[in-house]
Amino acid sequence: MKTRSLIWTALGILLLVVPIIRPDQYLMTIIIYVFVYAILAETWDLLAGYTGLISFGHAAFFGVGAYTSALLSIDFGISPWLGLVLGGGTAALFGLVVGYPTLRLRGPYFAIATLAFAEAARISISSMSDVTGGPQGLFGYKTFEFVPYTLENYYYMGMALSVVATVILYKVVNSKFGLTLQSIRDDLPLAEMQGINTTRYRLAAFMISGFFAGMAGVFFAVFSLSITPDLLGLSVTAAVISMAMIGGRRTIWGSLFGAFLVEIVTEGLRRTGADVSLMLQGAIIALVILVLPRGISTLGRYISQPG
């Protein structure tokens, strides 16, 4: 426990001083994306690690949140500050829409169904050119008022959003609600025999996961200044799953380390060429999972062990 606290303290101090000791635009941009993807990986881990629901359509929450805030800004002039809540709320409702019919399915059928919902949402956004901008996407919406658009400001905003989401999700999974989710994951029939409304609990998990993923989408949209339907694509979900698996399932906080590793490796290898980059990235991910099946978050246990 002390080792984990020391690691978190050191990491927190390091992230706080990066804009001061290394005000490099490229580095800060990468870390901002790490903050965003860490939230996504944590919300996927809430579903997969603690609820037992393996979703292949998680990027849909991300995209729905981003498009909701952008459209509200363009069409009605609504501030992205309010868009954080409305985008997250819309993504939570989308989670309810996806979860209610798909929870009747099991195993790979559930995963495929979530992918189908995400692809349907992506195709719908792509086809509604008059509303969503189609494949070209949206741009020209508002940025956060009262906060000048600088990398330093958005760096600290992204860090704050990531910390808040991590703390809340950590408290959720360690609450009575979270323990109930884990009992449902471990033995669904037994939980139902004990009188637990398993559908209600899993739908709640879907909505919580969707809300924070949607908020991450809003922040991403405002920071990047443009969005496209690719935000809802399978490639985003695949990256998020890799981050959660590498960081360590059933940890929440481990997703931050997974996001750092995957994002930095991806950016570092991108210059070698798309094909080589993807192959090397896949090899590194496979190596980490083989060496540390429970993720790099378990390294703390080995460090803390004597001898």
VOFI-719004 format. One record per residue (C-alpha): residue number from 1; chain; x, z, y. Coordinates in Angstrom, 1 decimal, always signed. Layout:
% residues N
  seq  mol       x       z       y
  NUM    A       X       Z       Y
...
//
This chain:
% residues 307
  seq  mol       x       z       y
    1    A    +0.0    +0.0    +0.0
    2    A    +2.9    +0.8    +2.4
    3    A    +4.6    -2.4    +1.5
    4    A    +1.4    -4.4    +2.3
    5    A    +1.1    -2.6    +5.6
    6    A    +4.7    -3.3    +6.5
    7    A    +4.2    -7.0    +5.7
    8    A    +1.1    -7.2    +7.8
    9    A    +2.7    -5.4   +10.7
   10    A    +5.8    -7.6   +10.6
   11    A    +3.7   -10.8   +10.4
   12    A    +1.4    -9.7   +13.2
   13    A    +4.3    -9.0   +15.5
   14    A    +6.0   -12.3   +14.6
   15    A    +2.8   -14.2   +15.3
   16    A    +2.3   -12.4   +18.6
   17    A    +5.7   -13.3   +20.0
   18    A    +5.9   -16.9   +18.7
   19    A    +4.7   -18.4   +22.0
   20    A    +7.3   -16.3   +23.8
   21    A   +10.4   -16.7   +21.7
   22    A    +9.6   -20.2   +20.5
   23    A    +7.2   -22.0   +22.9
   24    A    +7.3   -25.2   +20.9
   25    A    +4.1   -27.2   +21.2
   26    A    +4.3   -28.7   +17.7
   27    A    +4.9   -25.4   +16.1
   28    A    +2.1   -23.6   +18.0
   29    A    -0.3   -26.5   +17.1
   30    A    +0.5   -26.1   +13.4
   31    A    -0.1   -22.3   +13.6
   32    A    -3.4   -22.8   +15.4
   33    A    -4.5   -25.0   +12.5
   34    A    -3.3   -22.3   +10.1
   35    A    -5.6   -19.8   +11.8
   36    A    -8.5   -22.2   +11.4
   37    A    -7.8   -23.0    +7.8
   38    A    -7.2   -19.4    +6.9
   39    A   -10.8   -18.6    +7.9
   40    A   -12.0   -21.5    +5.8
   41    A   -10.0   -20.3    +2.8
   42    A   -11.2   -16.8    +3.2
   43    A   -14.8   -17.9    +3.2
   44    A   -14.3   -20.0    +0.1
   45    A   -12.7   -17.0    -1.6
   46    A   -15.8   -14.9    -0.7
   47    A   -17.9   -17.4    -2.7
   48    A   -15.4   -18.2    -5.5
   49    A   -13.4   -15.1    -5.9
   50    A   -16.0   -12.4    -5.3
   51    A   -19.3   -14.2    -6.1
   52    A   -18.1   -16.6    -8.9
   53    A   -19.5   -19.7    -7.1
   54    A   -17.0   -22.5    -7.2
   55    A   -18.0   -24.8    -4.4
   56    A   -16.6   -28.4    -3.9
   57    A   -18.6   -28.8    -0.7
   58    A   -17.2   -26.1    +1.5
   59    A   -16.0   -28.4    +4.3
   60    A   -19.7   -29.1    +5.0
   61    A   -20.0   -25.7    +6.7
   62    A   -17.0   -26.5    +8.8
   63    A   -18.3   -29.8    +9.9
   64    A   -21.9   -28.7   +10.5
   65    A   -20.6   -25.9   +12.8
   66    A   -18.3   -28.3   +14.7
   67    A   -21.0   -31.0   +15.2
   68    A   -23.7   -28.4   +16.2
   69    A   -21.6   -27.0   +19.0
   70    A   -20.4   -30.5   +20.2
   71    A   -23.9   -31.9   +20.3
   72    A   -25.3   -28.9   +22.1
   73    A   -22.6   -29.2   +24.7
   74    A   -23.1   -33.0   +25.2
   75    A   -26.9   -33.1   +25.1
   76    A   -27.8   -29.7   +26.7
   77    A   -24.6   -28.5   +28.4
   78    A   -24.5   -25.4   +26.3
   79    A   -21.2   -23.5   +26.5
   80    A   -19.0   -23.4   +23.4
   81    A   -18.9   -19.6   +23.7
   82    A   -22.6   -19.7   +22.7
   83    A   -21.8   -22.6   +20.5
   84    A   -19.7   -20.3   +18.3
   85    A   -22.8   -18.3   +17.4
   86    A   -25.1   -21.3   +17.2
   87    A   -22.7   -23.4   +15.2
   88    A   -22.0   -20.5   +12.9
   89    A   -25.8   -19.8   +12.6
   90    A   -26.6   -23.5   +11.8
   91    A   -23.9   -23.5    +9.1
   92    A   -25.3   -20.3    +7.7
   93    A   -28.8   -22.0    +7.5
   94    A   -27.1   -25.0    +5.8
   95    A   -25.7   -22.5    +3.3
   96    A   -29.2   -21.3    +2.6
   97    A   -30.4   -24.9    +2.2
   98    A   -27.5   -25.7    -0.2
   99    A   -27.6   -22.4    -2.1
  100    A   -31.3   -22.1    -2.9
  101    A   -31.5   -25.1    -5.2
  102    A   -27.9   -25.1    -6.5
  103    A   -27.9   -21.5    -7.6
  104    A   -30.1   -22.5   -10.5
  105    A   -27.1   -24.5   -11.9
  106    A   -24.1   -23.2   -13.7
  107    A   -20.4   -24.1   -13.9
  108    A   -19.4   -27.7   -13.2
  109    A   -23.0   -28.6   -12.4
  110    A   -23.1   -26.2    -9.5
  111    A   -19.7   -27.5    -8.2
  112    A   -20.9   -31.1    -8.4
  113    A   -24.2   -30.2    -6.7
  114    A   -22.4   -28.6    -3.7
  115    A   -20.1   -31.7    -3.4
  116    A   -23.2   -33.9    -3.4
  117    A   -24.8   -31.9    -0.5
  118    A   -21.6   -32.1    +1.5
  119    A   -21.3   -35.9    +0.9
  120    A   -24.9   -36.3    +1.9
  121    A   -24.3   -34.5    +5.1
  122    A   -21.1   -36.5    +5.8
  123    A   -22.8   -39.8    +5.2
  124    A   -25.8   -38.8    +7.3
  125    A   -23.6   -37.9   +10.2
  126    A   -21.7   -41.2    +9.8
  127    A   -24.8   -43.2    +9.8
  128    A   -26.5   -41.7   +12.9
  129    A   -24.3   -43.4   +15.4
  130    A   -26.6   -43.0   +18.3
  131    A   -26.6   -39.2   +17.9
  132    A   -23.3   -38.3   +16.3
  133    A   -21.1   -41.2   +17.3
  134    A   -20.9   -42.4   +13.8
  135    A   -17.5   -42.9   +12.1
  136    A   -15.8   -42.8   +15.5
  137    A   -17.0   -39.2   +16.0
  138    A   -17.7   -37.2   +19.2
  139    A   -15.6   -36.4   +22.2
  140    A   -16.1   -35.4   +25.8
  141    A   -17.8   -32.0   +25.1
  142    A   -17.0   -28.8   +26.9
  143    A   -14.0   -26.5   +26.3
  144    A   -14.2   -22.7   +26.6
  145    A   -15.0   -21.7   +30.2
  146    A   -12.8   -19.1   +31.9
  147    A    -9.9   -20.0   +29.6
  148    A    -7.6   -22.7   +30.9
  149    A    -6.9   -25.3   +28.2
  150    A    -3.3   -24.5   +27.2
  151    A    -1.7   -24.1   +23.8
  152    A    -0.8   -20.5   +24.5
  153    A    -4.4   -19.6   +25.4
  154    A    -5.8   -21.3   +22.4
  155    A    -3.1   -20.0   +20.1
  156    A    -4.1   -16.4   +20.9
  157    A    -7.8   -17.3   +20.8
  158    A    -7.3   -18.8   +17.3
  159    A    -5.3   -15.7   +16.2
  160    A    -8.0   -13.3   +17.5
  161    A   -10.8   -15.3   +15.7
  162    A    -8.8   -15.3   +12.5
  163    A    -8.1   -11.5   +12.7
  164    A   -11.8   -10.7   +13.4
  165    A   -13.0   -12.9   +10.6
  166    A   -10.5   -11.5    +8.2
  167    A   -11.3    -7.9    +9.0
  168    A   -15.1    -8.4    +8.7
  169    A   -14.8   -10.4    +5.5
  170    A   -12.5    -7.7    +4.0
  171    A   -15.0    -5.0    +4.9
  172    A   -17.8    -7.1    +3.4
  173    A   -16.1    -7.5    +0.0
  174    A   -15.1    -3.8    -0.1
  175    A   -18.6    -2.6    +0.8
  176    A   -21.5    -1.8    -1.5
  177    A   -22.7    -5.3    -1.0
  178    A   -19.3    -6.7    -2.0
  179    A   -19.2    -4.6    -5.1
  180    A   -22.7    -5.8    -6.1
  181    A   -21.5    -9.4    -5.7
  182    A   -18.6    -8.7    -8.0
  183    A   -20.9    -7.1   -10.6
  184    A   -23.0   -10.3   -10.5
  185    A   -19.9   -12.4   -10.9
  186    A   -18.7   -10.4   -13.9
  187    A   -22.0   -10.3   -15.8
  188    A   -25.0   -12.1   -14.3
  189    A   -27.5   -11.2   -17.0
  190    A   -26.6    -7.6   -17.0
  191    A   -27.0    -7.4   -13.2
  192    A   -30.4    -8.9   -13.5
  193    A   -31.4    -6.4   -16.2
  194    A   -30.4    -3.6   -13.8
  195    A   -32.9    -4.9   -11.3
  196    A   -30.5    -6.6    -8.9
  197    A   -32.0    -9.5    -7.0
  198    A   -29.0   -11.8    -7.8
  199    A   -30.4   -14.8    -6.0
  200    A   -30.8   -12.9    -2.8
  201    A   -27.3   -11.5    -2.9
  202    A   -25.7   -14.8    -3.7
  203    A   -27.7   -16.5    -0.9
  204    A   -26.5   -13.9    +1.5
  205    A   -22.9   -14.6    +0.4
  206    A   -23.6   -18.3    +1.0
  207    A   -24.8   -17.6    +4.5
  208    A   -22.0   -15.2    +5.4
  209    A   -19.5   -17.7    +4.2
  210    A   -21.2   -20.5    +6.1
  211    A   -21.4   -18.6    +9.3
  212    A   -17.7   -17.9    +9.6
  213    A   -16.7   -21.4    +8.3
  214    A   -19.0   -22.8   +11.0
  215    A   -17.4   -20.7   +13.7
  216    A   -14.0   -22.0   +12.6
  217    A   -15.4   -25.5   +12.9
  218    A   -16.5   -24.8   +16.5
  219    A   -13.1   -23.6   +17.5
  220    A   -11.5   -26.5   +15.8
  221    A   -13.7   -29.0   +17.6
  222    A   -13.0   -27.4   +21.0
  223    A    -9.3   -27.3   +20.4
  224    A    -8.9   -30.8   +19.0
  225    A   -11.2   -32.3   +21.7
  226    A   -12.7   -34.8   +19.2
  227    A   -14.3   -34.6   +15.8
  228    A   -15.2   -37.1   +13.1
  229    A   -17.3   -37.0    +9.9
  230    A   -14.0   -36.6    +7.9
  231    A   -14.4   -32.9    +8.7
  232    A   -17.0   -32.7    +6.0
  233    A   -14.9   -34.7    +3.5
  234    A   -13.6   -33.6    +0.1
  235    A    -9.9   -33.7    +1.3
  236    A   -10.7   -30.7    +3.6
  237    A   -12.3   -28.8    +0.8
  238    A    -9.4   -29.6    -1.5
  239    A    -6.9   -28.3    +1.0
  240    A    -9.0   -25.1    +1.5
  241    A    -9.2   -24.5    -2.3
  242    A    -5.4   -24.9    -2.6
  243    A    -4.9   -22.4    +0.2
  244    A    -7.1   -19.8    -1.4
  245    A    -5.7   -20.3    -4.9
  246    A    -2.1   -20.2    -3.7
  247    A    -2.7   -17.2    -1.4
  248    A    -4.5   -15.4    -4.2
  249    A    -8.2   -15.3    -5.2
  250    A   -10.1   -12.0    -4.7
  251    A    -7.8   -10.9    -1.8
  252    A    -9.3   -12.4    +1.4
  253    A    -6.1   -11.6    +3.3
  254    A    -4.0   -13.6    +0.9
  255    A    -5.6   -16.8    +2.2
  256    A    -3.6   -16.5    +5.4
  257    A    -0.4   -16.8    +3.4
  258    A    -1.8   -19.7    +1.4
  259    A    -2.8   -21.5    +4.6
  260    A    +0.7   -21.1    +6.1
  261    A    +2.4   -22.4    +3.0
  262    A    +0.1   -25.4    +2.5
  263    A    +0.0   -26.4    +6.2
  264    A    +3.7   -26.1    +6.7
  265    A    +4.6   -27.9    +3.5
  266    A    +2.1   -30.7    +4.3
  267    A    +3.5   -31.1    +7.9
  268    A    +7.1   -30.9    +6.7
  269    A    +6.6   -33.5    +4.0
  270    A    +4.4   -35.9    +6.0
  271    A    +7.3   -37.7    +7.5
  272    A    +8.6   -38.7    +4.1
  273    A    +5.7   -41.0    +3.6
  274    A    +2.1   -40.5    +2.5
  275    A    +2.5   -41.1    -1.2
  276    A    +5.7   -39.1    -1.6
  277    A    +4.3   -36.3    +0.6
  278    A    +1.2   -35.9    -1.6
  279    A    +3.2   -35.9    -4.8
  280    A    +5.6   -33.3    -3.5
  281    A    +2.8   -31.2    -2.1
  282    A    +1.0   -31.3    -5.4
  283    A    +4.1   -30.3    -7.3
  284    A    +4.8   -27.4    -5.0
  285    A    +1.2   -26.2    -5.3
  286    A    +1.4   -26.5    -9.1
  287    A    +4.7   -24.6    -9.2
  288    A    +3.4   -21.7    -7.2
  289    A    +0.3   -21.4    -9.3
  290    A    +2.4   -21.5   -12.5
  291    A    +4.9   -18.9   -11.3
  292    A    +2.3   -16.7    -9.6
  293    A    -1.0   -17.3   -11.3
  294    A    -2.7   -14.7    -9.0
  295    A    -1.2   -16.1    -5.9
  296    A    +1.7   -15.3    -3.5
  297    A    -0.2   -12.2    -2.3
  298    A    +1.0   -10.5    -5.5
  299    A    +4.6   -10.7    -4.4
  300    A    +4.1    -7.4    -2.6
  301    A    +3.6    -5.7    -6.0
  302    A    +6.9    -7.0    -7.3
  303    A    +8.7    -6.0    -4.1
  304    A    +7.2    -2.5    -4.2
  305    A    +8.2    -1.9    -7.8
  306    A   +11.4    +0.0    -8.3
  307    A   +14.4    -1.6   -10.0
//
